Structures are given as structure tokens and as C-alpha cells.
């Protein structure tokens, strides 16, 4: 995380963004900046171009140009992670920069489905969660992973049940 108070980046976010792009065959990130404020206390509005995407920091970042690049890269990685989480939760990819919030769900009625359907959905959910985020980037605790796994499994089961109802398929 970048520390705005000291003007130091605690991780190499530019390096992590480069690695993200390399692993996906995307064009390397490039940074352009516009200086705001006086030369003795500059602030930088940074634009990051990577792959086919362009990201601009929402506000100028105080400090050195190097630090501003690190903060911008961190913001890009946070946005990518938010999109990934939304996608894994079954939502659509949100292209706005507003924080993605968890949907508020009504208390669902109990489902009666064959265990084989739940087992298959669990396998699919586990595969989606483990392959979407390489192990070296995984920051989830076991409890967080279990929570995401159960949520995604239920969403897959519900989606299958809705589709089965539309196609008039019954389970035995």
C-alpha cells in the first residue's frame, strides 16, 4: 500500500502491473503525468495506459513523480481486482471507478436440489476461484476463500435451477 504521508510506496505496484500485463499478453503499461501546483510541492495527475485500457487518477497525487506512478499503478490493480471479484461473484464487469458493493440479497427460500448438482456446482466454483488468481497473488484467508466459494456455488446452483425452470427440466 502507498503511504501518502511519507510519500513512499510499500510495494512495487508498477512491477506488479507489468507482471499482470505480461502474464496476459497485454501491452506494457505506460505512464503520462501532468504537474499541478508549484514546483516546490508538485502534485501529479497520472494516466496509465495498459493493454487496451486507460486509467486516470481521480485526483492529483502529491509528492514525487515516481511515487505518483506507484499510487496510480496501485489504483489500477485495485480496479482490476474489483472487476475480477465482481465477475467471480456472477456480476457484470463494472467499468466505472465507483467502488463495487456487495448486492443486498433477500432471505432466500430453502432449495431442494440433488447433491450431485451441488457437488458439480462446487467443483465449478472452486475451479473458477483458483484459476482466476494465481497463487502468488492470492491474498484471501481460508475463511474468505470459503465464503466466496460458498457464495459462488449457490449462485451457480440458482442459475442452473432458473434455467431448468425456463426449459421445463425437473430433477429427480
Long-range contacts (C-beta under 8 A, 24 or more apart in sequence): 1-74, 2-67, 2-70, 2-71, 2-74, 4-61, 4-62, 4-63, 4-71, 7-62, 7-63, 7-64, 7-67, 8-67, 9-67, 9-70, 9-71, 9-74, 11-74, 12-70, 13-70, 13-71, 13-73, 13-74, 13-77, 14-69, 14-70, 14-73, 16-73, 16-77, 17-48, 17-50, 17-73, 17-76, 17-77, 20-77, 20-80, 21-50, 21-51, 23-134, 24-51, 26-50, 26-51, 26-52, 27-51, 27-52, 29-73, 29-76, 31-69, 31-72, 33-65, 33-68, 33-69, 36-60, 37-62, 43-68, 44-68, 46-71, 46-72, 47-72, 48-72, 48-73, 48-76, 50-76, 55-79, 58-97, 84-132, 84-133, 87-132, 88-128, 88-129, 88-132, 88-148, 88-152, 89-148, 89-151, 89-152, 89-155, 90-152, 90-155, 90-156, 90-159, 108-158, 111-157, 111-158, 111-161, 113-157, 113-161, 113-171, 114-171, 114-172, 117-157, 117-160, 117-171, 118-153, 118-157, 121-153, 121-154, 121-156, 121-157, 121-160, 122-149, 122-153, 124-156, 125-149, 125-152, 125-153, 125-156, 128-152
